[in-house]
Amino acid sequence: MSPNTATVKKFATISDIEEKTLKSRRRPIVVLNKNKHYCLSPSVAPYLHNLGVMLPYSALHHLLFTYTNEPAYIMTSANMPGEPMLIENEEIISKLDGIARLFPPP
């Protein structure tokens, strides 16, 4: 999630229709291609040429960007390719050990 499309353009290419979609009332996740000036961590989607991007849509999201100069917050569903979604905390903790650093409390 990035604060605005100007910031998104620092790390991804964005067409007019993609920008319009990102700014729409529904605030969907839009898959964008990384650009040649890609500035996010190489650990973010390391084997992909694209990534899902969204803009803030809640007061909490906007508040998060009020107190940082970071270009994005990285969020994930933690779905591993080809694997079912992890939904139980114990399973999440055991299968994502060494991958994720922060988990919701059980």
Backbone hydrogen bonds, N-H to C=O, Kabsch-Sander energy under -0.5 kcal/mol:
donor,donor_aa,acceptor,acceptor_aa,energy
2,S,54,M,-2.2
8,V,4,N,-1.8
9,K,5,T,-2.1
10,K,7,T,-1.7
11,F,8,V,-1.9
12,A,8,V,-1.9
13,T,33,N,-2.6
19,E,15,S,-2.5
20,K,16,D,-2.5
21,T,17,I,-2.3
22,L,18,E,-2.6
23,K,19,E,-2.1
24,S,20,K,-0.5
24,S,21,T,-1.0
27,R,24,S,-1.4
30,V,28,P,-0.5
30,V,53,V,-3.0
32,L,30,V,-0.6
32,L,51,L,-2.7
34,K,49,H,-3.0
35,N,11,F,-1.9
38,Y,35,N,-1.6
44,V,41,S,-1.9
45,A,43,S,-0.8
48,L,45,A,-1.5
51,L,32,L,-2.3
53,V,30,V,-2.6
62,H,58,S,-2.2
63,L,59,A,-2.4
64,L,60,L,-2.3
65,F,61,H,-1.4
66,T,62,H,-0.8
66,T,63,L,-0.7
67,Y,63,L,-0.8
67,Y,64,L,-0.7
68,T,65,F,-0.9
73,Y,1,M,-2.5
75,M,73,Y,-0.6
80,M,78,A,-0.6
83,E,80,M,-2.3
87,I,85,M,-0.5
92,I,88,E,-2.6
93,I,89,N,-3.0
94,S,90,E,-2.1
95,K,91,E,-2.7
96,L,92,I,-2.1
98,G,100,A,-0.5
99,I,96,L,-2.5
100,A,96,L,-2.2
